[in-house]
């Protein structure tokens, strides 16, 4: 049987060899940490502290302000300096709780360990996950307790753990599975308690043979768990592509994975679920890859939330050459940075430092109608046409040609010989459409 995959997609250089053999290393933050109140999709968290308050590591400093929201916890002990606006990786600003680190790392009392999670009810498991502030750590940041609360849990028959990590350069999920496979497998077992008819599948690309072996060992002896080997191809880790590759089922922008009988969680998210439920530990840190040809020692760090990106770069030995491009995340789906004074959040997967910005070195030219963007689009769209509609603000035709089905993977921009910013134009139009829909909904 061939490897599981999907139609279309591309094969950019992985460049994972820079950091894949770097073991996860704990890193200490500097004097000041900034905890963004919006590290997830949904309503921002509501601060529980004020200027002058002393906080402890693991203490809840902001509470969820609705069902689609999660709390925020401190990663250090120290004194609250205030609530200020800070820059995000996406270039916007967000309220943040600013804490002055006292360097003592005194911890708040953790929730009581569950011991045997099999004795917990569905409601107790979901409450532990919510209270721990678990949100999707693959990039989207969707509150995990919401994702695990579909209308009909009985109809979920697949829980997929996304260990593809198809984004070039990044190796944080790889190191999570390689060094702590029991947390990933343990988290998956807990998720399966919520869905009595589901099978658990850990999905890993075939360019990670050691990781496949380790996860197979962690899942051995449990008939409800299996490891599925996927073809190495970008964007194999995109939710829709992953579901199709493993189950053959299709979803579109108007459907959720649950509509296809699936729940999809990232490998680090599964590990966070394990720590929250079994150990009673909230999300206060995550694994972040610092890499690129300009980095002295490409590394994988267990980075405290709120820590400055610039401090992560220093921990990796700093730069060895001038940098033309800084990216939070990977080169395909990440955000270009103009400032390193940005805090680590639950969705921070990496910091990429490149000595050459290949995109800016090639100016866009006219479309030559080669059709490569069509051939490689995993959603079977016509990106060049959608980008043209986006350029002229033609929302009617953009929607007519299924522009909202774009998953923003960037495959079209990558293969375009004319170097046109197709994905960026389509992404901007999608945001405008969503904003218009929100306005219309508010009027009603």
N, C-alpha and C positions, 0 to 999 in steps of 0.2 A: 504494500500500500504506500502511495506517495505521501510526502509531507503535507500537512494541512496548510492551506494558504487561501488566497483570494485573487480575483482578476485584477490586472494592472499593478501599480506600485513601481518602485524604483530601487536601485541598489547603490546608494551613495557610499563613499568610503566610510567604514565604521570608526576608524581611529581610536578604538577602545583599548588598544595595546598600551596606550600612554598611561592608563590608570587601573586597568583591570586586575593587575597583580598587587595593587596597593591595598593592604588590609585596612579595615575600618579603624580610624584613630580618633580617640576622644580629643576635643580641642576646647580650650578655655576661652571664654569671651573677654572682652575688654571691660572698661569701667562703666560704660553705659549701654543699656539694651533697650530696644524699642519694640514693643509687642503690638503689632497692628491689630485693630479690632475687627478687621475684615480679612481673614485669611482663608475664606471659604465662600462658596456660592450661597447667596441668601442674605438675610438681615445681619448687619454687623453686630458683634457682641456688645453688651452694655457694661461699662466699667463698674467695678465694685469697690475700687480704691480711689483715694484722693491724694493730693500732694502732702508729703510728710509721713504717709503710712509706711510701716515696715512690712515687707512681704517675705515669704519663705519659698524656696524652690519647690515646685509642685503645687503651690497655692493657687486657687482659682482667683484671678484678678479681674475677670470680665465674664458675665453670664450670658447664655443664649437669650436673644431677645424675641424668639419665636420658634416655631417648630423647625423651620428651615434655617437653622442657625446653630452654632456650637460655642461653648465657652472657651476662654483662653486662660492658660496657666503660666505662671512665672517659671523660668528655667534657672534662676539664681535667687539668692537671698539679697536683700538690700532695701533701699528707701525709694519710694515713689517720688519722682521729681515733678510729675505733672502729667496732664493729658495734652499732647501736642500733635500737630499734623506732620506726617513724615512721608517721604517719597516711596512709592511702590515700584516693583520691577517693571510694571506695565507703563510707568511714566506718570501715573496719577498720584494724588495725595490722599491720605487716609489718616483718621485719628488713631493715635497709638498711646499706650501707657508707657511712660519712660521710667525706667528703674535704674538707679545707681547701684552697681554691683559692689557688695562689701567684701567679696572674695572669700567668704566663709562657707557658702553653699549649704547653709542650714536648711533642712528639708521639713516641709509640712507633713503631718501625718497622712499616710496614704490610705486609700479605701481598704477595707478588710479584704485580704486575698480570698479568692473564691474557693481555693483548694481544688475541689472537683467541679469544673464548670458544668458537668453533666447533671448536677443537682439543681441548677438554676432554671427558672422559668424563662420563657421567651421575653416577657416584660422585664425581668431582672437583667437579662443580657443586654437588651437594647438600652436600658437605663444606664448601665455601666459604660457602654460605648459612648452614649451621649454625654454623660458627666465627665468622661475623660477627654472630651473635645476632639474625638476622632473625625477627621475629614479626609476625603480622597487625597492621597499623597502622590498620585501619578501626574498631577498638574491641574486638574479641574477643581479640586477642593470641594466636591459635593459632600454635604454632611452625611456621614456613613449611616447613622441611625435612620435617616430618611430613606436612603437607598435600600435599607434592609426592612422597610415597612411597606411593601407593595399591598395592593388591595386584597389580593388572594394568594397568600404564601403557599397554599396547596398546589398552585399551578407552576411554581418554580421548580424546574427539574435539572438546572445546571447552575452551579456556583463556580465561576471562572476566576482564577487568580492570574492576573496579567503580569507575567514575568518576562514578557517579550523584550522590553527595553530596546525598541528598534531605533530610537533616536541616536544618531552618531555621537561618539565621545562619551556618553554617560555610562557609568558602571555602578551607580549606587544600588540599584535593585539587584544587580548581579552579586555584589558583595553581601547584601542582606541575605539572599538565598544561600550563598556559599558558606557564610560564617554562622548564620543563625537559622538554618533550615527548619529546626523544630518550632520556632516562633511562627513561621509562615504556615507550616502544616498544622500546628496547633490552632492558629487563627482560623484556618479553613474548617477544621473540625467544629469549632464553635459556631461558625456561620451555618454549617450544615444542620446544627440543632434547630435553627430557625426555620428551616425548610425541609420537612420530613420526607419529601419524595425526591430530593435533589441529589445529584452526584457532584463531587468536588473534583475540579480539574485544574492542575497547575500548568499554565501554558508558557513554554520556553522555546525560543528560537534555537535552531540546530547549530548555531555558531558558539554555543555555550555548553559544550559536552560535559565539562566537570560539574557545572551547575545542575545539569540534567541528572547526572549520576547521584549527586548529593541529595537532591529533592526526591528522587526515586527511593533512596534509602529511607528518607524521613517519612515517606508515604507507605512504605512496605508493610504488609500485614493488615492493612485497612482496606477492605473491598470498596469502601465508599470514596476513596481517593485514587487519583491517577495522575500521571504526568503526560501531557500531550506535547509532542515535539512539532514545532512549526517551522515552516520554511523561512529562512532569513531574508526578509524583504521589508522595506519601508512602505506604508505605515502599518505593519503587522500588528502593532500594539494598539491601534485605534479601536475603540469599543466595537463599532459596527463590523470592522474587518475581523476582529478577534472572534466575535460571535459567529460570523459566517464560516470562518476557517475551521472552527471546532464543531459547530452544530449543523452548518448548512442553512441556518435560518437567517432571514434578512429583516432589518428594521430600517426605518427612514427617520427624518427629522421630526415627524409627528408622533413617533412611537418611542417608548422606553424599552430598555433591555428586558424588563419584566413582561412586556407584551409578547416577547419571544420566549418566555419561560426561563429567562437568564438573569443572574445577578453577576456583575463584574466588579472586582476590586483589585487594586494594585498590590504587589507583593509586600511593600512596606506598610500599606494600610492593613493587610491581614496580620502582620506582625504587631501593629499597634493595637488591633483588636485583642490579640492574645494577651499583651501586657496589661491592657485595660481591664479585661474580664478576669484573668487568672491572677495577676499580680497587683491589681488595683492601682496601676500607674497611669497618670494622665499623659497626654502628648506634650512633652516639653523639649524635644529634640528630634532630629531626623538625620538620615545619612545624605550627605551632599558631596557630589564629585566636583573637584576643582581641577581643571585640565586645560589642555591647549598647548600648542607648540611654543608659546611664550612663557609658560609656567615652569619654574625651576624644578619642582618635585610634584608632578601630578598626583593627587591624593584623593582618598575617600574619607571624609570626616564625619564623626557623629557630632553634629553641630547643634548647639543650643538655639532654640527659637529666640528671635530678637537680636541675635549677634549680627554684627556688621559684615557685609560681603568683603569689604576691604581687609578685615581681620582674618577672614578665611584665606584670602590670597597671601597674606603675610605668613600664615601657618604653613602654606605650601611652598615657602621659600621665596615668595615674590616673583618678579618678572626677570627673565634673562635677556629680553630684547624689547624694543618698543612695540606697543600694541596698537593695531588699527581698529580692532573690534572686540568689544566685551559683550557677552551674552549671558543673561540669567536663564539657565536651562540649556537646551541643545540648539544646534544651528538651524534645525528645520522648524521647530515650534516655539523656540525660546523668544525672549524679549531683548532687543539690543539695549545696552545700558550706556548712559552718558555720565553716570555717577556711581561710584562703588559704595557710597554711604547709604545703603539700602539694607533693611533688616531681613534676616532669614525667616521664612514663614513655613507653614506646614506644606506648602506646595513648591518650595524651592528644591529643585532636583540637582542643579549644578551651576557652576560658574565657569564659563568658557572664555579663554583669553587667546586671541588669534593675532599673529603678527601681520597678517595680510587680510584685508577685507575684499574678497573676490567679487562680491556683489557691486561695490562702489567703483571697482576698477573697470567695469564694463557697462557702458551706457546703453539703455534700451534702444532698439531700432524697430522699424515697422514689422508687424506680423507677416511672416512669409507663408502662412497657411500650410505648414508642414504636417499638422495634425498630431504632433508628438504629445501635446498636452492631453489630447483626447485619448490616445492610446494608453497613457500611463495613469489616467485618473481612476482611482479605485471606486469612485461613485458613478462612473460612466457618464460624466457630464462633458460639456464643451467649454472648458475654462476660458479660452480666448474670447468667445462670444459673451460669456458672462462678465468678463473683465471690461469689455467694451460697454456693455449696459451699465456697469457700475461706474465707469468713467463719466458717463453722461447722466447719471442719476435716473436711469430708466428703470424704475422699480417694477412697473407692470411687466415688461419683457424679462427682467431678471427673475421674477417669480414664475413666469410662464415657462422658462427654460430651467426650472428647478434649482435656482441659485441657493436656496436654503438647504439643499441636500449636501452642499460642500462641507467636508469635514476639516477644512483649513489645514491640510497636511503639508501643503507646499510642494507636492510632487510636480505640479504643472510648472511652477516657477523654476524648479531645479532643472527640468529637461528642456526648457524653452531656449532655442538657439538665438533668439532675438533678445534674450535677457529681459523680457518684460516682467514687471512685478504683478503677475496674474493673481497669485494667492493674496497678496496684500490688498489689491483693489477689490477682490471678491469679499475678503474679510471686512473691509470698511463698509461695503454695501450691506452685508448681512447685519452688521451692528446697527446701521441706519434703519433697516426693516424692523428689527426687533424693538428699537426705540420707538418707531412709529406705532407698532402694535401695542406697546405699553401705554403710549399716550391715548390711543383709542380706547383701551381697556379702562383707563382712569376716567375718561369722559362718560363711559357707560355706568 
